[in-house]
Amino acid sequence: MTTTRDRDLALVMTAMEVACKNIARAVRKAGIAGLFGLAGTRNKSGDVVKKLDLLSNLFVINALKKSGVCAVLVSEEEPEPLLMEGNEQGRFCVAFDPLDGSSNVDCNVSTGTIFSIFEKKTFQPPSAKDILRPGKEIVAAGYCMYGSATELVVTFRRGVERFCLDPSLGEFIHIGSSLRIPKNGKTVYSCNEGNYLKWDPVIQNAVDNFKKPKDKSKPYSLRYVGSMVSDVHRTILYGGIFMYPADKKSKNGKLRLLYEGFPMALLVEQAGGIASAGFFKGKVRRILDLVPDNIHDRCPVILGCARDVEPVLSKYDDQPKSKL
């Protein structure tokens, strides 16, 4: 594992670690503490907000504010960016989903926190423009998954590192360096097939081929949790493909670009995989090349090992423009 020797970035990561420890504790005590259920509101994206969403959001915001090294904070649960002032102002812009997969938390399915970190480029007062930049400019990204264990997976653009929270110490212990997606890993595809009829023909044909390969090989297995952190974590460790493509209802995709698409795309690419938006806005696009216009912009996602992603993307070369 290499080091960045960047003190301010270390403080951002320390703040994220503290927030994730607090969220992990809240998730595990949710039933006892009466934190299951809805908060009675919706966020900017229109999603129903859970009680744990609000608590997790506060944990991350408070930790990052107190780090003193952040300029702009963007959360799924906040309609506008939070701009730091005075002594709280620093050089980093952080976008985060405080509790991905929270719709499943009441039934004890794995959830997680996803984040991406940009470095502010100007000396002007903080604004949304500081973070509305292509994903290829991210300096660090990661996620923390709350499951049978609490795992933190991060990249500083120098490979992917894996940590596990030791409850007895209250610290994240490094358990894996330079994670790589297996080139010939498990034959698994992951998607919400309930949206099949709304997909474009390329995605429909790709899924059909996973289930009934034209070369008569063994069919792929379907594994879909519905929590992006869980599905991507499995894909990085075991291989396969994860897809949440655009469809007739969500023409720009459903997953948010700044705090879901970007960080997961960078992690997958750093692990040797491919992360694409598929056919999006007129052509097949790499997720990290996209530029958001709004902090809550969405994007389609197709990511995983090259063996499974490349055949899907290549099908667009032989197809007319998507009619989604």
ABEGO torsion letter per residue (X at the ends): XBBAGBAAAAAAAAAAAAAAAAAAAAAAAAAAAGABEBAGBBBAAGBBBBAAAAAAAAAAAAAAAAAGABABBBBAABABBBBBBEAABBABBBBBBABBGAAAAAAGBBBBBBBBBBBBABABBBBAAAABBBAAABABBBBBBBBABBBBBBBAGAEBBBBBBBAAAGBBBBABBGBBBBABBBBBBBBBAAAAAABBAAAAAAAAAAABBAAGBBBBBBBBAGBAAAAAAAAAAAEEBBBBBBBAABAAEABBAAAAAAAAAAAAAAAGBBBBAEBBGGBBBBAAABBBABAABBBBBBBEBAAAAAAAAAAAAABBBBAX
